[in-house]
């Protein structure tokens, strides 16, 4: 069968104009509400605004970076099972360059968010004077420019290779994707982990952890698979791609979500164990703050909700093949990724007690709305599956053993 022929079957993996327009209008409305609410939030409490904005910026950016990593991994491994879901990975990945524009707000809030941006903070502190070789405004901005340039380049090249497959050059697109995927994995691990250090770890200027960058990135990969499952299930509920994304594909997505649950827990435990064992004041301060007041309950929630609950729910084969259970687990996991980012950022301004503000919701709608628009824009007049991939038929008919 010629998958590019304008047959009725081929049209089933495209959104019709009415559905696309309806989705675009919904995303635009969310972004507009978020923008108005965020302006009001900035006027009422700029410190809370910048902190809430950073939480949501990191939340959505890590989801895009998680998608980019696994798009590259699928090409490197020659994966067939993921071909019918890979286009949605690519659409999430393709929204990442929006972060470059949204980061301008973080730059404006540097004096509020980062203690090290004030000369008086480090002038009499020998430790910080050494760290300022790395944490200074010009180098901070320069690194961010490099991060966004690398991420945008990788997103454009990997997405372009997928479209090249769809336009008839199946083998050429595959070779291009494989060529870019090797450097992509290496560059993503370096840039994503360094961005986590720059944007989140440096909020507590004296504290450091050599595992923090991979902790951030593993959480992003965890959240990405949860988001991907929810997107695929939303399409299924709307009667879209039901013949292309089967129970077998959901089973494998459930496996990946389960695997990333364990990997995140391994990194989190290793970081905690090493800090606890060394018992150095400049390291233990991070956990001391997060085990005071009501932050203690959020820390406990991460242990139970980010690891134990998903681990137990996704452990069995049956749960990964029950779409209601899998969807519920994915929604919970995505929520826990948000809680994790909130737990990392907010104790820097609310040191003793957990504090949930309406500003969190306002900035969530703002950033989520723009990411949603960038994602949805990719769905217009394009196939919702990577139908030009030479492994398409194999991926469509594969079965778990």
Secondary structure as GFF3:
##gff-version 3
##sequence-region A 1 401
A	DSSP	alpha_helix	8	11	.	.	.	ID=ss1
A	DSSP	alpha_helix	17	44	.	.	.	ID=ss2
A	DSSP	alpha_helix	46	77	.	.	.	ID=ss3
A	DSSP	alpha_helix	83	94	.	.	.	ID=ss4
A	DSSP	alpha_helix	98	108	.	.	.	ID=ss5
A	DSSP	alpha_helix	110	113	.	.	.	ID=ss6
A	DSSP	three_ten_helix	115	117	.	.	.	ID=ss7
A	DSSP	alpha_helix	119	122	.	.	.	ID=ss8
A	DSSP	alpha_helix	126	131	.	.	.	ID=ss9
A	DSSP	alpha_helix	137	166	.	.	.	ID=ss10
A	DSSP	alpha_helix	170	199	.	.	.	ID=ss11
A	DSSP	three_ten_helix	201	203	.	.	.	ID=ss12
A	DSSP	alpha_helix	212	237	.	.	.	ID=ss13
A	DSSP	alpha_helix	247	278	.	.	.	ID=ss14
A	DSSP	alpha_helix	281	289	.	.	.	ID=ss15
A	DSSP	alpha_helix	295	301	.	.	.	ID=ss16
A	DSSP	pi_helix	302	308	.	.	.	ID=ss17
A	DSSP	alpha_helix	309	314	.	.	.	ID=ss18
A	DSSP	alpha_helix	317	320	.	.	.	ID=ss19
A	DSSP	alpha_helix	323	345	.	.	.	ID=ss20
A	DSSP	three_ten_helix	346	348	.	.	.	ID=ss21
A	DSSP	alpha_helix	358	377	.	.	.	ID=ss22
A	DSSP	alpha_helix	392	396	.	.	.	ID=ss23
###
